[in-house]
Amino acid sequence: WAEDIRKRLGTDETVAYVLEPKIDGSAVSLVYEEGALVRGATRGDGERGEDVTANLRTVEPIPLRMRGDSPPARAEVRGEIYFPLAGFERFNEAQLAAGKKPAPNARNAAAGSLRQLNPAITAERPLSIFVYGVGILEGHELGSQWEALEHGAFYELDNLVAIFDVNRLGQRGETMHGWDTASYLNRAKAFGC
């Protein structure tokens, strides 16, 4: 497998791999201009997403402004909106208590929460975001996914450790051998996934 990767890249040099968990939520893109959140959209059909800015503004872990004196003119952060396990359980308990049907799974419940016509309904739901990538970062060139992960503390936001506290569970290595998968999964569980 590793040999095939090197052949496809046209190199004999060692190739570095980045291992990251996948959160099964609803993919979103957050666009910040001059430090302010101006737009949030779903992935949609891959070319055009649904504008869900009003609802994303109610998701508590999503900062509305970047901290710092000189944020980038434009930054796009990509991530997954999801229900942490405990939050999903509380949501379903509340649904049952209200005489409503519980959600069959957290992923669809998160996606449905983003599509509510009334942002106040979205605000009542214990949603979170797991940021996994950077789309645009004007004024800064990131050469790899690992660089994006390393630049996680580049610009701080009001209620996140950093705008690019991107997937702090990521790991880097030059081979797929010897990675402690059990330890990795335990760290993901501790994160609330």
C-alpha positions in Angstrom: 0.0 0.0 0.0 2.7 2.5 1.0 4.7 1.6 -2.2 1.6 2.3 -4.3 1.2 5.7 -2.6 4.8 6.6 -3.4 4.5 5.4 -7.0 1.3 7.5 -7.5 3.1 10.5 -6.0 6.2 9.9 -8.2 8.6 9.8 -5.3 10.9 7.4 -3.5 10.9 9.5 -0.4 9.1 8.6 2.8 5.5 9.7 2.8 4.0 11.1 6.0 0.5 10.0 7.0 -2.0 11.9 9.2 -4.6 9.8 11.1 -7.7 11.6 12.2 -11.0 10.5 13.7 -14.2 11.0 11.7 -17.2 12.5 13.5 -20.4 11.5 11.9 -22.3 14.8 11.9 -23.4 17.3 9.4 -20.6 19.0 7.4 -20.4 22.8 7.6 -18.2 25.6 6.3 -17.8 28.7 8.5 -16.5 31.9 6.8 -15.0 34.7 8.8 -14.2 38.1 7.3 -12.1 40.5 9.3 -12.6 38.3 12.3 -16.4 38.1 12.2 -18.5 35.1 11.3 -20.3 36.1 8.2 -21.6 32.9 6.7 -22.2 29.3 7.6 -23.4 26.7 5.1 -23.9 23.0 4.8 -22.0 20.9 2.2 -25.2 20.6 0.1 -24.5 18.9 -3.2 -20.7 19.6 -3.0 -20.9 22.8 -5.0 -23.7 24.7 -3.4 -24.6 24.4 0.2 -27.6 25.6 2.2 -27.1 28.9 4.1 -27.7 28.0 7.8 -25.8 31.0 9.2 -28.6 32.0 11.6 -28.8 28.5 13.1 -25.0 28.1 13.3 -24.8 31.3 15.3 -26.8 29.6 18.0 -24.4 26.6 18.4 -22.6 27.6 21.6 -19.0 26.3 20.7 -19.0 28.3 17.4 -17.4 31.7 18.1 -19.0 34.7 16.4 -15.7 36.7 16.4 -12.0 35.8 16.3 -9.9 37.2 19.1 -6.7 39.0 18.4 -5.6 42.3 16.8 -5.1 41.2 13.2 -7.3 38.3 12.1 -7.0 37.2 8.5 -9.1 39.1 6.0 -10.9 35.9 5.2 -10.8 32.5 6.8 -12.9 29.4 6.1 -13.1 26.6 8.7 -14.6 23.2 7.9 -16.1 20.9 10.4 -18.9 18.6 11.5 -21.9 19.7 13.6 -22.8 16.8 15.9 -24.5 15.8 19.1 -22.1 14.7 21.8 -23.3 11.3 23.0 -24.6 12.6 26.4 -26.3 15.6 24.6 -28.1 13.2 22.2 -29.3 11.1 25.1 -30.7 14.2 26.8 -32.3 15.4 23.6 -34.1 12.1 23.1 -35.2 12.1 26.7 -36.7 15.5 26.3 -38.4 14.4 23.1 -40.0 11.5 24.9 -41.0 13.7 27.8 -42.8 16.0 25.4 -44.7 13.1 23.8 -42.6 13.3 20.6 -40.7 10.6 18.8 -37.0 10.2 19.7 -34.5 10.8 17.0 -33.3 7.5 15.5 -29.6 8.6 15.3 -27.5 11.6 16.2 -26.3 12.4 12.7 -29.7 13.0 11.3 -30.8 14.8 14.4 -27.8 17.2 14.0 -28.5 17.8 10.3 -32.2 18.4 11.1 -31.3 20.8 13.8 -29.4 22.9 11.3 -32.3 23.1 8.9 -34.8 24.4 11.5 -36.7 27.5 10.2 -36.6 29.0 13.7 -33.0 29.4 15.1 -34.4 29.4 18.7 -35.2 25.7 18.2 -31.6 25.0 17.1 -30.3 27.0 20.1 -32.2 24.6 22.5 -30.3 21.6 21.2 -26.9 20.6 22.7 -24.9 20.7 19.5 -21.2 20.9 19.1 -18.7 21.3 16.3 -15.6 19.3 15.4 -13.3 21.3 13.2 -11.2 19.2 10.8 -9.9 21.5 8.2 -9.1 24.9 6.8 -10.5 25.9 3.4 -9.2 29.5 3.1 -6.7 31.4 5.2 -5.9 34.6 3.4 -2.4 35.7 4.0 -1.2 32.3 5.1 -0.2 29.3 3.0 -0.6 25.9 4.6 1.2 23.2 2.7 -0.4 20.1 4.2 -3.2 18.9 6.4 -0.7 18.4 9.2 0.4 22.0 8.9 -3.3 23.0 9.3 -3.5 20.9 12.5 -0.2 22.3 13.8 -1.4 25.9 13.2 -4.4 25.1 15.4 -3.6 27.9 17.8 -3.0 30.5 15.1 -6.0 32.8 15.8 -8.0 32.6 19.0 -11.7 32.9 19.1 -14.1 34.0 21.9 -15.2 30.6 23.2 -12.9 28.1 21.6 -9.3 27.6 22.4 -8.4 28.6 18.9 -9.9 29.0 15.5 -7.9 26.2 14.2 -8.0 24.0 17.3 -8.5 21.6 14.4 -8.9 18.0 15.3 -6.6 17.8 18.3 -6.9 14.1 18.1 -4.8 13.9 14.9 -1.6 12.0 14.8 1.3 12.0 12.3 3.6 9.2 11.3 5.7 7.9 8.5 4.2 4.4 8.6 0.9 3.0 9.5 2.6 0.3 11.7 2.7 0.7 15.4 -0.1 3.2 15.9 -1.8 2.6 19.2 -5.4 2.4 18.0 -6.9 1.4 21.3 -5.3 4.4 23.0 -6.5 6.6 20.1 -10.1 5.4 20.4 -10.0 6.0 24.2 -8.9 9.6 23.6 -11.8 10.1 21.1 -14.3 8.7 23.7 -12.9 11.1 26.3 -13.5 14.0 23.8 -17.2 13.0 23.9 -17.4 11.3 20.5 
